[in-house]
Amino acid sequence: MKSTSIRTVYARQIMDCNCRPMVEVDIVTEGGVMGRASASTGSSVGSYESYVLRDNDFERFAGLSVFKAVENVNKIIAPALKGVDILNQKEIDAIMIELDGTPQKNKLGGNTIGSVSFAALRTAAKTMNTEVYHYLSEGKLKSLPIPTFNSINGGKYHGFRMAFQEFTFIPYKAENMEEAVEIAFSVFKHIETVIERFQKGEPAKVGHYYGWMPPNDNPETAMEVLHTAVVECGYENKVAYALDCAASEIYDKNTKLYELKGKMVDADEIIALVKRLSEKYNLLYVEDILDENDWDGYKRAVKALNRTIVIGDDFTVTNAERLKKAYQEKAAEGFILKPNQAGTITESLEAVKYANEKGLLVVPSQRAGGAVDDIVPDLAIAINAPAIKNSAPRTGERIYALNCLYRAAEMEPNLDLYDFTPFIRF
């Protein structure tokens, strides 16, 4: 048996950075190399992404435990992968997909299969004694992704609900990674000052995703606060913006309306608001502008928003076939890449390949329930992604991802930050 053959696959339950149970997998080869990974779970989860298998035993971990998923790895997946070459990612993923046999991995769990797939990739890179991004790129690195920073967070707060989930700034014209990080450091800190000034001295509070709580329920106010912070820090010519509307979270399926500033409005009013924002601010892209099933609305959004790019997250769920449909129907111009949505590295790369062939924007992203040592930064570098969603620069898993980019920039001095020019509409 070759030294690169899989000897053991073993899973355990650990906790993610939101203190929710998650699956962690160790893979060991016959040559004694061990790789470890886990598949994170988001707070906003699209209904079409890979199924997150939880025990639903409310006497343990409030029903969130993943002991069944762990058992699926140790008793079903592990025997099937024993002896498979760790360097054959496609075979490893294909075996698990066949074992499950469902479109969304409902049988074994997308979190189960994803954790094994990511661990296999990491083990393969260690076997070849190289970084994951080097192994995956096969020597075809061209640039480094620009980090993006979720700064003001939507959602339900005491007394109001902010409709849009994330207001993001992007140092897209930073000279290098060090400047991008310094811009993030300066702007994120100064947002606190601007919010407190807006609130007449009332302290700014931490938001739902570790950014800042907005002053009120108006997306236009949030953008004004963010832009003011950028201008006062002196970075107006180096920073652009992005929105994550996460519109499925504010959508009422019965009325087919969206909750915005305390009122129920239709899709066209959401599109009109984003259009106003895109005409006032330099928006690079807007994701999930409407509900994940509103195909006609997405087509209208793509047609109406000529100063920004409409991309999908819950709408496209890192699925090559869904992305293909969105492209063919002119319903999306890119997608957020979340490998746990697809469930395997192979399927994630299939979506990336299609997007690259069609000139679509690809933005890899961590999940809100991530873990330190996430696979996403390596994946973002490997595919030469234009940008990566790092979220707010406040908690450990976010800072870990940022430091991965910082470190890669030093280790790969010949790589510049991605030139966003092909995707700029403003």
C-alpha positions as CSV (number, residue, x, y, z in Angstrom):
1,M,0.0,0.0,0.0
2,K,1.4,3.4,-0.9
3,S,2.4,5.9,1.8
4,T,-0.2,8.3,0.4
5,S,-3.0,5.8,1.0
6,I,-5.5,6.8,3.7
7,R,-5.0,4.7,6.9
8,T,-7.6,6.2,9.2
9,V,-10.4,8.8,9.1
10,Y,-11.7,9.8,12.6
11,A,-14.3,12.4,13.6
12,R,-15.2,14.1,16.9
13,Q,-17.5,16.8,18.1
14,I,-15.9,20.2,18.8
15,M,-17.4,23.7,19.3
16,D,-17.4,26.5,16.7
17,C,-16.7,30.2,17.4
18,N,-20.4,30.7,18.2
19,C,-20.1,27.9,20.8
20,R,-22.2,25.5,18.7
21,P,-21.3,21.9,18.1
22,M,-19.5,21.1,14.9
23,V,-17.7,18.1,13.3
24,E,-13.9,17.9,13.2
25,V,-12.1,15.2,11.2
26,D,-8.6,13.9,11.3
27,I,-7.2,11.9,8.4
28,V,-3.9,9.9,8.7
29,T,-2.1,8.4,5.8
30,E,0.0,5.2,5.7
31,G,3.0,7.5,5.6
32,G,2.0,9.0,8.9
33,V,0.8,12.4,7.7
34,M,-2.2,13.8,9.5
35,G,-4.5,16.6,8.4
36,R,-7.4,18.1,10.3
37,A,-10.4,20.2,9.3
38,S,-14.0,21.1,10.1
39,A,-17.0,22.5,8.1
40,S,-18.5,25.6,9.5
41,T,-22.1,26.5,9.6
42,G,-23.6,29.9,8.9
43,S,-26.2,31.9,10.9
44,S,-28.1,32.7,7.7
45,V,-28.5,29.4,5.9
46,G,-29.9,29.0,2.4
47,S,-32.5,26.3,1.9
48,Y,-30.7,24.9,-1.1
49,E,-27.2,24.4,0.5
50,S,-25.9,21.2,1.8
51,Y,-27.9,19.9,4.8
52,V,-26.4,20.5,8.3
53,L,-27.0,17.2,10.2
54,R,-27.7,17.8,13.8
55,D,-29.1,15.4,16.4
56,N,-32.2,17.4,17.4
57,D,-31.9,15.9,20.9
58,F,-33.0,18.8,23.0
59,E,-31.7,17.2,26.2
60,R,-28.1,17.7,24.8
61,F,-26.6,20.9,23.5
62,A,-30.1,22.4,22.9
63,G,-30.6,19.9,20.0
64,L,-27.5,21.1,18.2
65,S,-25.1,18.2,18.9
66,V,-23.6,16.4,15.9
67,F,-22.9,12.9,17.4
68,K,-24.8,11.3,14.5
69,A,-22.6,13.1,12.0
70,V,-19.5,12.0,13.9
71,E,-20.8,8.4,13.8
72,N,-21.4,8.7,10.1
73,V,-17.8,9.5,9.6
74,N,-16.4,6.8,11.9
75,K,-18.7,4.0,10.8
76,I,-19.6,4.7,7.2
77,I,-17.2,7.1,5.5
78,A,-14.0,5.9,7.2
79,P,-14.2,2.3,6.0
80,A,-15.1,3.4,2.5
81,L,-12.0,5.7,2.3
82,K,-9.5,3.4,3.8
83,G,-6.8,2.8,1.2
84,V,-7.8,5.6,-1.2
85,D,-5.0,7.8,-2.3
86,I,-5.1,11.1,-0.4
87,L,-3.8,12.9,-3.5
88,N,-7.0,12.0,-5.4
89,Q,-9.5,14.6,-4.1
90,K,-12.0,13.9,-6.8
91,E,-12.2,10.2,-5.9
92,I,-12.5,10.9,-2.2
93,D,-15.4,13.3,-2.7
94,A,-17.1,11.1,-5.3
95,I,-17.1,8.2,-2.9
96,M,-18.8,10.2,-0.2
97,I,-21.3,11.7,-2.6
98,E,-22.3,8.2,-3.8
99,L,-22.5,7.0,-0.2
100,D,-24.9,9.7,0.6
101,G,-27.0,9.6,-2.6
102,T,-29.1,12.7,-2.0
103,P,-28.8,16.1,-3.8
104,Q,-28.2,18.1,-0.6
105,K,-26.4,15.4,1.4
106,N,-29.4,14.8,3.7
107,K,-28.4,11.3,4.6
108,L,-24.8,11.7,5.9
109,G,-24.9,15.5,6.3
110,G,-23.2,18.2,4.4
111,N,-21.3,19.1,7.5
112,T,-20.1,15.5,7.8
113,I,-19.0,15.1,4.2
114,G,-17.5,18.7,4.1
115,S,-15.4,18.1,7.1
116,V,-13.9,15.0,5.6
117,S,-13.4,16.7,2.2
118,F,-11.6,19.7,3.7
119,A,-9.5,17.4,5.9
120,A,-8.4,15.4,2.9
121,L,-7.3,18.5,1.1
122,R,-5.2,19.6,4.1
123,T,-3.7,16.2,4.5
124,A,-2.8,16.1,0.8
125,A,-1.0,19.4,1.1
126,K,0.9,18.3,4.2
127,T,1.8,15.1,2.3
128,M,3.4,17.2,-0.4
129,N,5.0,19.4,2.2
130,T,3.4,22.6,0.9
131,E,0.8,25.2,1.7
132,V,-2.8,24.3,0.9
133,Y,-3.1,27.1,-1.5
134,H,0.1,26.1,-3.4
135,Y,-1.1,22.5,-3.6
136,L,-4.6,23.4,-4.8
137,S,-3.4,26.1,-7.3
138,E,-0.9,23.7,-8.9
139,G,1.6,26.5,-9.2
140,K,-0.8,28.9,-10.9
141,L,-1.0,31.7,-8.3
142,K,-1.5,35.1,-9.9
143,S,-2.6,37.5,-7.2
144,L,-3.8,37.8,-3.6
145,P,-7.5,38.3,-2.7
146,I,-8.5,41.7,-1.3
147,P,-9.9,41.4,2.2
148,T,-13.3,42.9,2.8
149,F,-14.7,44.0,6.1
150,N,-18.3,43.7,7.4
151,S,-18.6,46.8,9.5
152,I,-22.2,47.5,10.4
153,N,-24.5,44.6,11.0
154,G,-28.2,44.3,10.3
155,G,-30.8,42.1,12.0
156,K,-33.2,42.5,15.0
157,Y,-32.2,44.8,17.8
158,H,-34.1,46.2,20.7
159,G,-36.8,48.5,19.2
160,F,-36.0,48.1,15.5
161,R,-34.8,45.8,12.7
162,M,-32.2,46.7,10.2
163,A,-33.2,45.0,6.9
164,F,-29.8,44.6,5.3
165,Q,-27.4,42.2,7.0
166,E,-23.9,43.5,6.2
167,F,-22.5,46.9,5.2
168,T,-18.9,46.2,4.0
169,F,-15.9,48.3,3.1
170,I,-13.3,47.0,0.7
171,P,-9.7,48.6,0.4
172,Y,-9.7,47.7,-3.3
173,K,-7.0,50.3,-4.2
174,A,-4.6,49.4,-1.4
175,E,-1.0,49.2,-2.6
176,N,-0.4,46.0,-0.8
177,M,-1.8,43.7,1.9
178,E,-0.2,45.7,4.7
179,E,-2.0,48.8,3.6
180,A,-5.2,46.9,3.2
181,V,-4.9,45.7,6.8
182,E,-4.0,49.2,8.1
183,I,-7.1,50.7,6.3
184,A,-9.2,48.0,8.0
185,F,-7.7,48.8,11.4
186,S,-8.2,52.5,11.0
187,V,-11.7,52.6,9.5
188,F,-13.2,49.9,11.7
189,K,-12.1,51.7,14.9
190,H,-13.3,55.1,13.6
191,I,-16.8,53.8,12.8
192,E,-17.3,53.6,16.6
193,T,-16.6,57.3,16.9
194,V,-18.9,58.3,14.0
195,I,-21.7,56.2,15.4
196,E,-21.3,57.8,18.9
197,R,-21.4,61.2,17.3
198,F,-24.5,60.3,15.3
199,Q,-26.1,59.0,18.6
200,K,-25.1,62.3,20.4
201,G,-22.7,60.6,22.7
202,E,-24.5,57.3,23.3
203,P,-21.8,54.6,23.1
204,A,-21.7,52.4,20.0
205,K,-22.6,48.8,20.5
206,V,-21.3,45.5,19.1
207,G,-23.6,44.1,16.3
208,H,-24.8,40.6,15.6
209,Y,-21.8,39.6,13.5
210,Y,-19.2,41.4,15.6
211,G,-19.3,44.5,13.6
212,W,-21.2,47.6,14.9
213,M,-24.9,47.9,15.7
214,P,-26.5,50.4,13.3
215,P,-27.8,53.7,14.8
216,N,-31.3,53.0,13.4
217,D,-33.2,50.8,10.9
218,N,-32.4,52.9,7.8
219,P,-29.8,51.3,5.4
220,E,-29.1,54.8,4.0
221,T,-28.0,55.9,7.5
222,A,-25.7,53.0,7.9
223,M,-24.0,53.7,4.5
224,E,-23.7,57.4,5.5
225,V,-21.9,56.4,8.8
226,L,-19.6,54.0,7.0
227,H,-18.7,56.4,4.2
228,T,-18.1,59.2,6.8
229,A,-15.6,57.0,8.7
230,V,-13.8,56.2,5.4
231,V,-13.6,59.8,4.4
232,E,-12.5,61.1,7.8
233,C,-9.7,58.4,7.8
234,G,-8.5,59.7,4.5
235,Y,-9.2,56.6,2.4
236,E,-12.1,57.8,0.2
237,N,-10.0,57.1,-2.9
238,K,-8.9,53.7,-1.8
239,V,-12.1,52.2,-0.5
240,A,-15.3,50.9,-2.1
241,Y,-18.3,49.1,-0.6
242,A,-20.5,46.0,-0.8
243,L,-23.9,45.1,0.6
244,D,-25.2,41.8,1.8
245,C,-29.0,42.2,1.8
246,A,-29.6,38.6,3.0
247,A,-33.1,39.3,1.8
248,S,-34.5,35.9,2.5
249,E,-34.3,36.8,6.1
250,I,-36.7,39.7,5.7
251,Y,-39.0,38.1,3.2
252,D,-42.6,37.0,4.0
253,K,-43.6,34.1,1.8
254,N,-47.3,34.6,2.3
255,T,-47.4,38.3,1.2
256,K,-44.3,38.1,-1.0
257,L,-43.1,41.3,0.6
258,Y,-40.0,42.4,2.5
259,E,-39.7,44.1,5.8
260,L,-37.9,47.5,5.4
261,K,-37.8,50.2,8.0
262,G,-40.9,48.9,9.8
263,K,-43.0,48.5,6.6
264,M,-43.6,45.7,4.1
265,V,-42.4,46.6,0.6
266,D,-42.1,44.7,-2.7
267,A,-39.0,43.6,-4.5
268,D,-39.0,46.7,-6.7
269,E,-38.7,49.0,-3.7
270,I,-35.7,47.0,-2.4
271,I,-34.1,47.2,-5.9
272,A,-34.8,51.0,-6.0
273,L,-33.2,51.5,-2.6
274,V,-30.1,49.6,-3.6
275,K,-30.0,51.6,-6.9
276,R,-30.0,54.9,-4.9
277,L,-27.2,53.7,-2.7
278,S,-25.2,52.5,-5.7
279,E,-25.6,56.0,-7.3
280,K,-24.4,57.7,-4.2
281,Y,-21.6,55.4,-3.1
282,N,-19.1,53.2,-4.9
283,L,-20.7,49.8,-4.5
284,L,-18.5,47.0,-6.0
285,Y,-21.2,44.3,-5.5
286,V,-24.5,43.5,-3.7
287,E,-25.3,40.0,-2.7
288,D,-28.7,38.3,-2.0
289,I,-30.6,41.4,-2.9
290,L,-33.9,39.4,-3.0
291,D,-35.3,36.2,-1.7
292,E,-33.5,33.0,-2.8
293,N,-36.6,32.0,-4.9
294,D,-37.3,35.3,-6.6
295,W,-35.8,34.6,-10.0
296,D,-37.8,37.2,-11.8
297,G,-36.8,39.8,-9.2
298,Y,-33.2,39.0,-9.6
299,K,-33.5,39.5,-13.4
300,R,-35.0,42.9,-12.8
301,A,-32.2,43.7,-10.3
302,V,-29.4,42.8,-12.8
303,K,-31.1,45.0,-15.4
304,A,-31.7,47.9,-13.1
305,L,-28.4,48.1,-11.2
306,N,-25.9,49.2,-13.8
307,R,-23.4,50.7,-11.3
308,T,-22.8,47.6,-9.2
309,I,-22.7,43.8,-9.6
310,V,-25.5,41.5,-8.4
311,I,-24.2,38.3,-7.0
312,G,-25.8,35.4,-5.1
313,D,-25.2,33.6,-1.8
314,D,-28.3,31.8,-0.6
315,F,-29.5,32.4,-4.2
316,T,-26.6,30.4,-5.8
317,V,-25.3,28.3,-2.8
318,T,-22.0,27.4,-4.4
319,N,-23.8,25.1,-6.8
320,A,-22.6,24.9,-10.4
321,E,-26.0,24.0,-11.8
322,R,-27.8,26.8,-10.0
323,L,-25.1,29.2,-10.9
324,K,-25.4,28.1,-14.6
325,K,-29.1,28.8,-14.5
326,A,-28.6,32.2,-12.9
327,Y,-26.1,33.1,-15.6
328,Q,-28.2,31.9,-18.5
329,E,-31.3,33.8,-17.2
330,K,-29.2,36.9,-16.4
331,A,-30.3,36.7,-12.8
332,A,-26.8,36.9,-11.2
333,E,-23.3,38.1,-12.2
334,G,-21.3,36.2,-9.6
335,F,-21.5,34.3,-6.4
336,I,-20.3,34.0,-2.8
337,L,-18.1,30.9,-2.5
338,K,-18.8,28.9,0.6
339,P,-17.4,25.4,0.3
340,N,-19.7,24.0,3.1
341,Q,-22.7,25.0,0.9
342,A,-21.5,22.7,-1.8
343,G,-20.3,20.1,0.7
344,T,-17.0,19.1,-1.0
345,I,-13.9,20.7,-2.4
346,T,-14.6,19.1,-5.8
347,E,-18.1,20.6,-6.1
348,S,-16.8,24.0,-4.9
349,L,-14.2,24.0,-7.6
350,E,-16.7,23.0,-10.3
351,A,-18.7,26.2,-9.5
352,V,-15.5,28.3,-9.6
353,K,-14.5,26.8,-12.9
354,Y,-17.9,27.7,-14.4
355,A,-17.8,31.2,-13.0
356,N,-14.3,31.8,-14.4
357,E,-15.3,30.6,-17.8
358,K,-18.2,33.1,-17.9
359,G,-16.4,36.0,-16.3
360,L,-18.4,36.0,-13.1
361,L,-17.3,37.5,-9.9
362,V,-16.3,34.9,-7.2
363,V,-15.9,36.0,-3.6
364,P,-15.0,33.3,-1.1
365,S,-16.4,33.7,2.4
366,Q,-16.1,32.4,5.9
367,R,-19.3,31.5,7.8
368,A,-20.7,33.2,10.8
369,G,-20.2,30.0,12.8
370,G,-16.6,29.5,11.7
371,A,-13.6,28.0,13.4
372,V,-10.0,29.0,13.7
373,D,-8.0,27.3,11.0
374,D,-10.8,27.6,8.4
375,I,-10.0,26.3,4.9
376,V,-11.5,29.4,3.1
377,P,-8.4,31.7,3.1
378,D,-6.3,29.0,1.5
379,L,-9.1,28.3,-1.1
380,A,-9.4,32.1,-1.8
381,I,-5.7,32.4,-2.5
382,A,-5.6,29.2,-4.6
383,I,-8.3,30.2,-7.0
384,N,-6.9,33.7,-7.4
385,A,-10.1,35.2,-6.1
386,P,-10.7,38.9,-6.5
387,A,-11.7,39.3,-2.8
388,I,-12.5,37.4,0.3
389,K,-15.2,38.1,2.9
390,N,-13.3,38.3,6.2
391,S,-16.1,39.8,8.2
392,A,-15.5,42.3,11.0
393,P,-11.9,42.4,12.2
394,R,-12.7,41.7,15.8
395,T,-12.9,38.0,16.8
396,G,-10.3,35.2,16.7
397,E,-11.5,33.3,13.6
398,R,-11.7,36.5,11.6
399,I,-8.3,37.7,12.7
400,Y,-6.9,34.3,11.9
401,A,-8.2,34.5,8.3
402,L,-6.8,38.0,8.0
403,N,-3.4,36.9,9.3
404,C,-3.4,34.1,6.7
405,L,-3.6,36.7,4.0
406,Y,-1.0,38.8,5.8
407,R,1.3,35.9,6.0
408,A,0.8,34.8,2.4
409,A,1.6,38.3,1.2
410,E,5.0,38.1,2.9
411,M,5.7,34.5,1.7
412,E,4.6,35.3,-1.8
413,P,6.3,38.7,-2.4
414,N,5.8,38.5,-6.2
415,L,2.0,38.5,-5.8
416,D,0.1,41.8,-5.9
417,L,-3.4,42.4,-4.6
418,Y,-6.1,41.5,-7.3
419,D,-6.8,44.3,-9.7
420,F,-10.5,44.8,-9.4
421,T,-10.8,46.9,-12.6
422,P,-12.6,44.3,-14.7
423,F,-15.5,44.2,-12.2
424,I,-15.8,48.0,-11.4
425,R,-19.1,49.5,-12.6
426,F,-19.0,52.9,-10.9
